[in-house]
Amino acid sequence: MRVFNSETQQKEEFVPIEPGKVRMYACGPTVYNYIHVGNARPIIMFDVIRRYLEYRGYQVKFVQNFTDVDDKIINKANEEGVSSSEIAEKYINEYWTDAHGLGVRDADVHPRATQVMPEIIEMVQTLIDKGFAYESQGDVYFRTAKFPGYGRLSHQPIEDLKSGARIEVNDIKEDPLDFALWKAAKPGEPSWDSPWGAGRPGWHIECSAMSNKYLGKTIDIHAGGADLMFPHHENEIAQSEAANGCKFVDYWLHNGFISIDNKKMSKSLGNFFTVREAAEAYGYGTIRMFMLMSHYRSPLNYSGEILKQAAAGLERLKTARENLEFIAQNGQEGQMNPQEVAFVEGLGKYKEKFIQVMDNDFNTADGGSVLFEMARDMNTATSADKNPTKELAKACMAAFDELENVLGIIYKIPGSQEETLAAQIEELIIRRQEARKARNFAEADRIRDELRSQGIELMDTPQGVKWKKV
């Protein structure tokens, strides 16, 4: 398996620190609003990477944080006249709605910045003791000039970072590039006691403290959006390695940016969509499908036309899977014939292709292509004119699910409208069948017409009644 390491700017053989185990950290959201489409990309992509590592036999410990104390949260709380903790709690709950809607599994640990305050304070004190940080008027800053190699992740010399980055100039800093580890308390803001007075942590230190607490001093994979490379991840490297005296991360993974209709996504341009808004228009499953249609490092263009293509592709895979399930329940009894046996014996080629492309830096675009090829060939092998056996369908279903579960494209949200609708349709089909058996054809036709008015077409086949959306 080869992965692209942002730090070295090349693909490298993936060799975890401890054989068979992977320690993985991904930066989570700052919880002051609904997550937007740009947030959805890393959440989905790193969910798939975690799934694939597990599929390849690794025991993965995955940590994704919540930033629950931040200027944006405080500002939102002031706007709404509530506490910062209320804002954080509200949008953490909203995050779960969207993440689960997108088919994203929970991390093993979802720590919050406010839950690791002792570890944050301890790390800041260690940096002061080692001379990498200094206190100034209740704030604590990291001395970037003292850390050798600062800028190695973003591949910029420290001189260029000083002149080109948006750096707050502050008289109490020794150097404009120094960044805050601890901020002195301001009136009306949440604060915690510390050796430097009441205050709260800077943004960067929380991830270092969380990673250190839950995964150890050196981890295998740190993941996040490309926008976090500088300054967030650059600062994580500096403070973690300065405090711990060892390498922080072996492999840095960053997903590419998303544009909207070929324009950079921006609130100022009015082309900024929350996941909730996109899901209402296209469905959560379509959003996940859309994200997986491109390699995670590639730029991605969000448009209505591309979302429609993703929806159509998702529907093809769902239909293929539903056909297999239908035949597994209603197909021919008995053993597979020689042609079916030969087809099942050849299913391994899809798995080989899938592993080959996914081992090449988690190429979900090509992995999805393998799944479509598999679905097409399975549709042909199990077509009604071949009178397929239940055993063939079950074998195909097992092979398909093995690969599909890695991408996690086909799923139902418990209690969702889609799940409820499917149950209602199945109930109406049963009632129609009962009416036909009772020779009440008028009632049977009425039920068919009712379903047709809902965009549901029934198909009477030798194996039974199937339905699809039209």
C-alpha positions as CSV (number, residue, x, y, z in Angstrom):
1,M,0.0,0.0,0.0
2,R,1.3,3.4,-1.0
3,V,0.1,6.7,0.4
4,F,0.9,10.3,-0.6
5,N,2.6,12.1,2.3
6,S,2.0,15.8,2.2
7,E,5.2,16.4,4.1
8,T,7.5,14.6,1.6
9,Q,5.3,15.4,-1.4
10,Q,5.5,11.9,-2.7
11,K,3.9,8.5,-2.4
12,E,5.5,6.2,0.2
13,E,5.1,2.6,1.2
14,F,2.8,2.6,4.2
15,V,4.5,1.0,7.2
16,P,2.8,1.6,10.5
17,I,4.8,2.1,13.7
18,E,3.4,-1.0,15.2
19,P,2.7,-3.9,12.8
20,G,-0.9,-4.5,12.2
21,K,-2.1,-1.4,14.0
22,V,-2.8,2.2,12.8
23,R,-3.1,5.3,15.0
24,M,-5.0,7.9,13.0
25,Y,-6.1,11.4,13.9
26,A,-8.4,13.7,11.9
27,C,-9.2,17.3,12.6
28,G,-12.9,17.7,13.3
29,P,-15.2,20.7,13.1
30,T,-15.4,23.9,15.1
31,V,-18.9,23.6,16.4
32,Y,-20.5,27.0,15.9
33,N,-22.8,26.2,12.9
34,Y,-24.0,23.4,10.6
35,I,-21.1,21.7,8.8
36,H,-20.8,22.8,5.1
37,V,-20.1,20.8,2.0
38,G,-16.4,21.5,2.3
39,N,-16.4,20.0,5.8
40,A,-18.2,16.9,4.4
41,R,-15.3,15.9,2.1
42,P,-12.7,15.1,4.8
43,I,-15.4,13.6,7.1
44,I,-16.4,11.2,4.3
45,M,-13.0,10.5,2.7
46,F,-11.2,9.7,6.0
47,D,-14.1,7.5,7.0
48,V,-13.4,5.5,3.8
49,I,-9.7,5.5,4.4
50,R,-10.3,4.1,7.9
51,R,-12.7,1.5,6.5
52,Y,-10.1,0.4,3.9
53,L,-7.3,0.1,6.4
54,E,-9.6,-2.1,8.5
55,Y,-10.5,-4.1,5.3
56,R,-6.8,-4.7,4.7
57,G,-6.5,-6.2,8.2
58,Y,-5.2,-3.3,10.3
59,Q,-6.6,-2.6,13.8
60,V,-7.3,1.2,13.5
61,K,-7.7,3.5,16.5
62,F,-9.3,6.6,15.0
63,V,-9.6,9.9,16.9
64,Q,-11.6,13.0,15.6
65,N,-12.0,16.0,17.8
66,F,-14.5,18.7,18.3
67,T,-13.2,22.3,18.8
68,D,-15.8,23.4,21.4
69,V,-14.1,26.7,22.6
70,D,-13.2,29.2,20.0
71,D,-13.7,32.9,19.0
72,K,-16.4,31.8,16.4
73,I,-18.3,29.9,19.1
74,I,-18.1,32.8,21.5
75,N,-19.3,35.3,18.9
76,K,-22.2,33.0,18.0
77,A,-23.1,32.7,21.6
78,N,-23.1,36.5,22.1
79,E,-25.3,36.9,19.0
80,E,-27.9,34.4,20.3
81,G,-27.6,35.5,23.9
82,V,-26.7,32.0,25.2
83,S,-23.6,30.4,26.6
84,S,-20.7,29.1,24.5
85,S,-21.3,25.6,25.9
86,E,-24.9,25.7,24.7
87,I,-23.8,26.7,21.2
88,A,-21.2,23.9,21.1
89,E,-23.6,21.3,22.4
90,K,-26.3,22.3,19.9
91,Y,-24.0,22.0,16.9
92,I,-22.3,18.8,18.0
93,N,-25.8,17.3,18.0
94,E,-26.4,18.8,14.5
95,Y,-23.0,17.3,13.4
96,W,-24.2,13.8,14.4
97,T,-27.3,14.2,12.3
98,D,-25.3,15.1,9.2
99,A,-22.4,12.7,9.8
100,H,-24.8,9.7,10.3
101,G,-26.8,10.9,7.4
102,L,-23.7,10.7,5.3
103,G,-23.0,7.2,6.4
104,V,-20.0,8.2,8.4
105,R,-19.1,5.9,11.3
106,D,-18.3,7.4,14.7
107,A,-14.6,7.7,15.6
108,D,-13.3,5.5,18.4
109,V,-12.8,8.7,20.4
110,H,-14.4,12.2,19.8
111,P,-12.6,14.4,22.4
112,R,-13.6,18.0,23.0
113,A,-11.1,20.7,23.7
114,T,-12.8,21.5,27.0
115,Q,-12.3,17.9,28.2
116,V,-8.5,17.9,27.9
117,M,-7.7,21.2,29.6
118,P,-5.3,19.6,32.1
119,E,-3.3,18.0,29.2
120,I,-3.3,21.3,27.3
121,I,-1.9,23.2,30.3
122,E,0.7,20.5,31.0
123,M,1.9,20.6,27.4
124,V,2.1,24.4,27.4
125,Q,4.1,24.4,30.6
126,T,6.5,21.8,29.1
127,L,7.1,24.1,26.2
128,I,7.8,27.0,28.5
129,D,10.2,24.9,30.6
130,K,12.1,23.9,27.4
131,G,12.4,27.4,26.2
132,F,10.1,27.0,23.2
133,A,7.3,29.2,24.6
134,Y,7.0,32.3,26.7
135,E,4.4,34.1,28.8
136,S,3.5,37.7,28.0
137,Q,0.7,39.6,29.8
138,G,-1.3,36.4,30.5
139,D,-0.8,35.0,27.0
140,V,1.6,32.2,26.1
141,Y,3.3,32.1,22.7
142,F,5.4,29.5,20.8
143,R,8.8,30.7,19.6
144,T,8.7,29.6,15.9
145,A,12.3,30.8,15.3
146,K,13.5,28.3,17.9
147,F,12.0,25.3,16.2
148,P,14.2,24.0,13.4
149,G,12.4,23.2,10.2
150,Y,9.3,25.3,10.8
151,G,7.5,25.4,7.5
152,R,8.5,21.9,6.4
153,L,4.9,20.7,5.9
154,S,3.8,23.8,3.9
155,H,7.2,23.8,2.2
156,Q,7.9,27.4,2.8
157,P,11.0,29.0,4.4
158,I,10.2,30.8,7.6
159,E,11.2,34.1,5.9
160,D,8.5,33.6,3.3
161,L,5.9,32.7,5.9
162,K,6.7,35.9,7.8
163,S,6.2,38.1,4.7
164,G,3.4,36.2,2.9
165,A,1.0,34.9,5.6
166,R,-1.7,36.8,7.4
167,I,0.0,37.2,10.7
168,E,-1.4,39.3,13.6
169,V,1.2,41.9,14.6
170,N,1.1,42.2,18.4
171,D,3.5,44.2,20.6
172,I,3.5,41.5,23.2
173,K,4.9,38.9,20.8
174,E,8.7,38.5,20.4
175,D,8.1,37.7,16.7
176,P,5.1,38.2,14.4
177,L,5.1,34.5,13.4
178,D,4.9,33.3,17.0
179,F,1.5,31.8,17.7
180,A,-0.7,31.6,20.7
181,L,-0.7,28.5,22.9
182,W,-2.8,30.2,25.7
183,K,-5.0,33.3,25.6
184,A,-5.6,35.5,28.6
185,A,-9.3,35.6,29.7
186,K,-11.5,38.4,28.4
187,P,-14.6,39.6,30.2
188,G,-17.6,37.5,29.4
189,E,-15.6,34.7,27.8
190,P,-15.2,31.1,29.1
191,S,-11.9,30.6,30.9
192,W,-9.9,28.1,33.0
193,D,-7.3,28.6,35.7
194,S,-3.7,28.1,34.7
195,P,-0.2,29.0,36.0
196,W,-0.4,32.1,33.7
197,G,-3.8,33.3,35.0
198,A,-7.3,32.6,33.8
199,G,-7.6,32.0,30.1
200,R,-8.3,29.5,27.3
201,P,-6.2,27.5,24.9
202,G,-5.2,28.6,21.4
203,W,-6.6,26.6,18.5
204,H,-3.5,24.6,17.6
205,I,-2.5,23.2,21.0
206,E,-5.8,21.3,21.5
207,C,-5.1,18.8,18.7
208,S,-1.6,18.1,19.9
209,A,-2.8,17.5,23.4
210,M,-5.7,15.2,22.2
211,S,-3.5,13.3,19.9
212,N,-0.9,12.8,22.6
213,K,-3.4,11.7,25.1
214,Y,-5.4,9.2,23.0
215,L,-2.8,8.0,20.5
216,G,0.7,8.6,21.9
217,K,3.6,10.9,21.0
218,T,4.1,9.6,17.5
219,I,1.1,8.6,15.3
220,D,0.9,6.9,11.9
221,I,-1.6,9.2,10.1
222,H,-2.8,12.8,10.6
223,A,-5.5,13.8,8.2
224,G,-7.4,17.0,7.4
225,G,-8.3,19.5,4.7
226,A,-5.6,21.2,2.6
227,D,-6.6,24.5,4.1
228,L,-5.3,23.3,7.5
229,M,-1.8,22.6,6.3
230,F,-0.7,26.1,7.3
231,P,-0.9,27.3,10.0
232,H,-2.8,24.7,11.9
233,H,-0.9,21.5,11.1
234,E,2.4,23.3,10.7
235,N,2.0,24.6,14.3
236,E,0.9,21.1,15.6
237,I,4.2,19.7,14.3
238,A,6.2,22.4,16.0
239,Q,4.6,22.3,19.4
240,S,4.3,18.5,19.5
241,E,7.8,17.7,18.5
242,A,9.2,20.5,20.7
243,A,7.3,19.2,23.7
244,N,7.9,15.5,23.2
245,G,11.3,15.5,21.6
246,C,10.3,13.0,18.8
247,K,8.6,12.9,15.5
248,F,4.9,13.7,15.6
249,V,3.4,12.2,12.4
250,D,4.7,9.7,9.9
251,Y,2.1,10.3,7.1
252,W,0.2,13.5,6.5
253,L,-2.9,13.2,4.4
254,H,-4.8,16.2,3.0
255,N,-7.9,16.3,0.9
256,G,-8.3,18.8,-1.9
257,F,-10.5,21.9,-2.1
258,I,-14.1,22.1,-3.3
259,S,-15.3,24.8,-5.7
260,I,-19.0,25.6,-6.4
261,D,-19.9,25.8,-10.1
262,N,-16.2,26.2,-10.9
263,K,-15.8,29.1,-8.5
264,K,-14.1,28.9,-5.1
265,M,-16.6,28.2,-2.4
266,S,-17.0,31.4,-0.3
267,K,-19.5,33.0,2.0
268,S,-18.9,36.4,0.4
269,L,-19.8,35.0,-3.1
270,G,-23.0,33.5,-1.7
271,N,-22.1,30.1,-3.0
272,F,-21.7,28.5,0.4
273,F,-23.9,25.4,1.1
274,T,-24.4,23.5,4.3
275,V,-24.6,19.7,4.2
276,R,-28.1,20.0,5.5
277,E,-29.2,22.2,2.6
278,A,-27.5,19.9,0.0
279,A,-29.1,16.8,1.6
280,E,-32.5,18.3,1.4
281,A,-32.0,18.9,-2.3
282,Y,-30.1,15.7,-3.3
283,G,-30.0,13.3,-0.4
284,Y,-27.2,12.4,1.9
285,G,-26.3,9.3,-0.1
286,T,-25.8,11.4,-3.3
287,I,-23.4,13.7,-1.4
288,R,-21.3,10.7,-0.3
289,M,-21.3,9.3,-3.8
290,F,-20.3,12.6,-5.2
291,M,-17.3,12.9,-2.9
292,L,-16.1,9.4,-3.8
293,M,-16.2,10.0,-7.6
294,S,-12.9,11.9,-7.4
295,H,-9.6,11.1,-5.8
296,Y,-9.5,12.6,-2.3
297,R,-6.5,14.9,-3.2
298,S,-8.0,16.2,-6.4
299,P,-9.9,19.5,-6.6
300,L,-13.7,18.8,-6.7
301,N,-16.4,20.9,-8.4
302,Y,-19.8,21.0,-6.8
303,S,-22.6,21.6,-9.2
304,G,-26.2,20.6,-9.7
305,E,-25.4,18.6,-12.9
306,I,-22.6,16.7,-11.2
307,L,-24.8,15.9,-8.2
308,K,-27.5,14.5,-10.6
309,Q,-24.8,12.3,-12.2
310,A,-23.8,11.1,-8.7
311,A,-27.5,10.4,-7.9
312,A,-27.9,8.4,-11.1
313,G,-24.8,6.3,-10.3
314,L,-26.0,5.7,-6.8
315,E,-29.3,4.5,-8.1
316,R,-27.6,2.1,-10.5
317,L,-25.7,0.5,-7.7
318,K,-28.7,0.3,-5.4
319,T,-30.8,-1.3,-8.2
320,A,-28.1,-3.9,-8.8
321,R,-27.9,-4.7,-5.1
322,E,-31.8,-4.9,-4.8
323,N,-32.0,-7.2,-7.8
324,L,-29.5,-9.6,-6.2
325,E,-31.5,-9.5,-2.9
326,F,-34.7,-10.1,-4.8
327,I,-33.3,-13.2,-6.6
328,A,-31.7,-14.5,-3.3
329,Q,-35.2,-14.6,-1.9
330,N,-37.3,-15.6,-5.0
331,G,-34.9,-17.2,-7.4
332,Q,-34.6,-20.8,-8.6
333,E,-34.0,-23.4,-5.9
334,G,-31.2,-25.9,-6.1
335,Q,-27.5,-26.0,-7.0
336,M,-25.8,-23.6,-9.4
337,N,-25.4,-24.7,-13.0
338,P,-21.9,-24.9,-14.5
339,Q,-22.1,-21.4,-16.0
340,E,-23.1,-19.9,-12.6
341,V,-20.3,-21.8,-10.9
342,A,-17.8,-20.4,-13.4
343,F,-19.1,-16.9,-12.9
344,V,-18.7,-17.2,-9.1
345,E,-15.2,-18.6,-9.4
346,G,-14.3,-15.5,-11.4
347,L,-15.6,-13.0,-8.9
348,G,-12.1,-12.8,-7.3
349,K,-10.9,-10.6,-10.2
350,Y,-13.0,-7.7,-9.0
351,K,-11.5,-7.9,-5.5
352,E,-8.0,-7.9,-7.0
353,K,-8.7,-4.8,-9.1
354,F,-10.3,-3.1,-6.2
355,I,-7.3,-3.7,-3.9
356,Q,-4.9,-2.7,-6.6
357,V,-6.5,0.8,-7.1
358,M,-7.2,1.4,-3.4
359,D,-3.7,0.4,-2.4
360,N,-2.6,3.3,-4.7
361,D,-3.3,6.1,-2.3
362,F,-6.9,5.2,-1.6
363,N,-8.2,5.9,-5.2
364,T,-12.0,5.8,-4.6
365,A,-12.7,7.0,-8.1
366,D,-11.2,3.9,-9.6
367,G,-12.5,1.8,-6.7
368,G,-16.0,2.9,-7.6
369,S,-15.4,2.0,-11.3
370,V,-14.6,-1.5,-10.2
371,L,-17.9,-1.6,-8.3
372,F,-19.9,-0.4,-11.4
373,E,-18.1,-3.0,-13.6
374,M,-19.0,-5.7,-11.0
375,A,-22.6,-4.6,-10.8
376,R,-23.0,-4.6,-14.6
377,D,-21.6,-8.1,-15.0
378,M,-23.7,-9.4,-12.1
379,N,-26.8,-7.9,-13.7
380,T,-26.0,-9.9,-16.9
381,A,-25.3,-13.1,-15.1
382,T,-28.5,-12.9,-13.1
383,S,-30.9,-11.6,-15.8
384,A,-34.4,-13.1,-15.7
385,D,-34.0,-15.0,-19.0
386,K,-31.2,-17.1,-17.3
387,N,-33.6,-18.2,-14.5
388,P,-30.8,-17.6,-11.9
389,T,-30.5,-19.6,-8.7
390,K,-30.7,-18.3,-5.2
391,E,-27.2,-19.5,-4.6
392,L,-25.8,-17.5,-7.5
393,A,-27.4,-14.3,-6.2
394,K,-26.2,-15.0,-2.6
395,A,-22.6,-15.5,-3.8
396,C,-22.8,-12.3,-5.9
397,M,-24.3,-10.4,-3.0
398,A,-21.5,-11.4,-0.7
399,A,-18.8,-10.4,-3.2
400,F,-20.5,-7.1,-3.9
401,D,-21.1,-6.2,-0.3
402,E,-17.4,-7.0,0.6
403,L,-16.2,-4.2,-1.6
404,E,-19.2,-1.8,-1.3
405,N,-18.9,-1.8,2.5
406,V,-15.5,-0.2,2.2
407,L,-16.9,2.7,0.2
408,G,-20.1,2.7,2.2
409,I,-22.2,4.0,-0.6
410,I,-25.4,2.0,-0.1
411,Y,-26.9,2.5,3.3
412,K,-30.2,3.4,4.9
413,I,-30.5,6.0,7.6
414,P,-32.5,4.5,10.4
415,G,-35.9,6.2,10.7
416,S,-35.4,8.1,7.5
417,Q,-38.1,9.0,5.1
418,E,-36.6,6.7,2.5
419,E,-36.6,3.7,4.9
420,T,-40.2,4.5,5.9
421,L,-41.3,4.8,2.3
422,A,-39.7,1.4,1.4
423,A,-41.6,-0.3,4.2
424,Q,-44.9,1.3,3.0
425,I,-44.3,0.2,-0.6
426,E,-43.6,-3.4,0.5
427,E,-46.8,-3.4,2.6
428,L,-48.9,-2.1,-0.4
429,I,-47.3,-4.8,-2.7
430,I,-48.4,-7.5,-0.2
431,R,-51.9,-6.1,-0.1
432,R,-52.0,-6.1,-3.9
433,Q,-50.9,-9.7,-4.1
434,E,-53.6,-10.7,-1.6
435,A,-56.2,-8.8,-3.6
436,R,-55.1,-10.7,-6.8
437,K,-55.3,-14.0,-5.0
438,A,-58.8,-13.1,-3.9
439,R,-59.5,-12.2,-7.6
440,N,-60.3,-8.6,-6.5
441,F,-58.6,-7.2,-9.6
442,A,-60.2,-3.8,-9.1
443,E,-58.4,-3.4,-5.7
444,A,-55.1,-4.7,-7.2
445,D,-55.3,-2.2,-10.0
446,R,-56.1,0.6,-7.5
447,I,-53.0,-0.2,-5.5
448,R,-50.9,-0.3,-8.6
449,D,-52.3,3.1,-9.6
450,E,-51.6,4.5,-6.1
451,L,-48.0,3.4,-6.3
452,R,-47.6,4.8,-9.8
453,S,-48.9,8.2,-8.6
454,Q,-46.0,8.1,-6.1
455,G,-43.5,7.4,-8.9
456,I,-43.2,3.6,-8.1
457,E,-43.4,1.2,-11.0
458,L,-44.3,-2.5,-10.3
459,M,-42.9,-5.3,-12.4
460,D,-44.4,-8.8,-12.3
461,T,-41.6,-11.3,-12.9
462,P,-41.5,-15.1,-12.7
463,Q,-39.8,-14.7,-9.3
464,G,-42.3,-12.3,-8.0
465,V,-43.1,-8.6,-7.9
466,K,-40.3,-6.0,-8.0
467,W,-40.5,-2.3,-7.8
468,K,-38.5,0.7,-8.8
469,K,-38.7,4.5,-8.7
470,V,-39.4,6.2,-12.0
